[in-house]
Amino acid sequence: MMKPLRLMAIITALTALPLQGQLEFSAGMNLSELSGALNGSSLQDAANRAGMVFGIDLILPIGGPGLNFGAAWSQKGVQDIITDPDTQQDIARLIDIQYIEIPVHIRLPIMSAGLASVNLVLGPTFGFRIGCDVKEGAAAVQKCGQLANGPDFKKTDIGGTAGLGISFSLGGIIYAGFDVRYTTGMTSINNISTDSLKDRTLTFQTHFGLDLF
């Protein structure tokens, strides 16, 4: 009899706490690049790779700042020029890497004016590779592992993220806005130890959110 009463008391106490939080949905574009060496060749002159990003975040306040936990499907990679071993001609190579990313960020409020608020985001982002495709010249798209001399990327990536976001109240519990974030790789994503390779990504995204509590 005492255990159900204690459980009811704990639930009542928790529901009485002044908790607040937001649930955010986001979509946008990555501009990413790889810096370092791949298969012994420098990627110094490689072009940015444009990709998509879709995510969901839960923001929990801890006093003034907030803890930002989430998950996102993120498309990164690079576009560079290689020499075709058969024709000895230069051809374009597009590497497309897909990640599930888990951000663990601190969200710091900077200012608020009327219906608008601005925040700063800082913290690590953990990436888990779920796909990798390569297109060389006019050839069909292939999986990275199917190429004899294809790139050999690690399954995980860790980056440091900093960004700014602005949100506008749409009335009631609904708000929307946009963010700009920059993530720089903190570890090499190349399995070949002699070729250090890190990614850098600039992200532009819009978000739509709901106040939960």
N, C-alpha and C positions, 0 to 999 in steps of 0.2 A: 504493500500500500504506500509505503514511504517513497519508493523509487519513482512511481508515476507522479506523485506530488512534487518531488524534487525536479523531475523533468519538466513538468508544467511551469514551475517557478522559474527555471532557467529560460524556457521559451518566452515567458511573459517578460522577463527582464531584458532579453535580447530585442524583442519587438518594441520595447519602450525606448531603446537607444536612438538618439538623433542621427541615424546613418544617412549618408548621401552617396550617390554614385551616378556615373553616366555610362551608357552603352553607345559606342560609336561604330558606324560603318563607313569605310573609306574606299575610294577608287582613284587611280591616277596613273602616272607615267614615270618610269625610271629612265635616267640617262646614266649608263654605267660604263666603266672602262676597267681594264685589267692592266696593272703595272708590274713590270718585272720581265721574266723570261718564260717562254713556253717552248718545249722541245728544243732547248738550246738557242732559240732565237729571241732577241729583244722585241718587246711590244711597244717600244717608245713612240712609234709613229702610228699606232693603231687608232682607229676611229671609235667614237662612242657608240654604244649599242642602246637603242631605244626599246623599252619593254613595258609591259603592263604590271600593275600591282593592285591587289584587292585585299582588304583586311577588315578585321573586327577587333575592337579594343574595349576593355573594361577599365574605367578610371575610378579609383577609390581614394577619397580625400584622407590626408593625414595632417590635420591642421590646415595650414594655408596651401602647401603643395599637394600633389596627388600622385598616387602610384598608378602607372599605366602598364597593364598586362594585355597581351593580344596575340593574334596569329594572322599571318598574311601569306598569300601566294604571290611570289615576287619573281619577275623575269629579268635576268641579268645576262652579261656576256661581253663580247667584243667583236669588232670587225677589223680584219687586218689583211695584208697581202702576203701570199706565199708563192713559192715556185713549184709549178706542176712537175713532178718527177719524170713524167712521160714526155711532155712537150717542151719542158724547160722554159715555159712562159709564166709570167706573173698572173695569178688569178686571185679573186677575192675569196676570203674565207670568213664565214659568219658562224660564231659559236654562241649558242643559246643555252643558258643554264637556268633551270627553274628550282626555286627554293620554297620551302615553308619556313617562314621567319617568325621567331618569337621575341618580341620586344619586351624588355623589362626596364622601363624608363621612369624617371622623375619628371613630373609636369609642374612647372613653376609659373604661377600667375604673375604677369608683368604689369598689366594695366587693364582697367575696365572703364568704359565710357558709354553711357546709355545702354543700347542693346548689344554693344560689341565688347569683346574681351580678347586679350592677347596673352599667349602663354609661350614659355620656353620649354623644350623637351631635351633631356639629356639622359644618356645611359647606354648599356650594351644591347646589341641585337644578335640573337643566336640563329644561325641559318642551318637548315637541314636539306641537303640536295635531294630532289626527287626526280630530276630529269636532266639530260644533257644531249643536245642535238648539234650537228655540224653540217654546214652546207659549203662545199668547195666548188667555186665556179658555177658551171651549168649543171653539175651533178645533182642527183636527188638528195634530199635531206637524209642523213644517217645518224644513228645513235653514236655517241662518242666511243663507246666500247666496241663498236663494230669496225672501226678503222684500225688498220695495222699500226699506224703511227699517230693515232688520235690522241687528244689531250687526256690526261689521267688526273682527274680532280678528286679531292677529298670529299667525304660525305658531309662534312660539317664546315661551318665558317663562323667566325666571331668578329663582329664589327662594333665600332663606337659611333653612336649617333648623336647629332645635335640638330635642332630645328626650331622653327617658329611656326605658330599656328594662330589663326584668328577665327573667332566664332561669333555668330550673330543669333540672338534669340528670335525665334519665329512665333513666339507666343506659347504659353503653357509650358509643357515639358520638352518641347521640340526646339532644336537649334541646328545650324548648319554653318559651314565655313570652309577654309582651305588651309593647307599646310605646305611648308617647304622644309625638307629634311636632307641632311648630308650624312652619309655613312661611309666610314673608311675602314678597310679591313685591318684587323689587328694580328691576324695569323695568315700564313701562306695557305692557299687552297690547292696547291700543286702537290701531288704525291711524290714527285721527283725532288729529292732534298736539295739537289744542286741548283734548281731553278725556283727561286722564291717568286711567288706570284700572289698579288693581293688585288682585291677589287675596291673600287671607289664608286659610290652611287649618289647621284642627286635626284631626289624624288619630289615631284609636284603632285598633290592629290587634293581632292575635295572630300569633305566628310559630312555626314548626317547623324545627329545624335539625339538621344532620349535621356532625360533625367529619370533615374529608376526609383529613388527613394525620397 
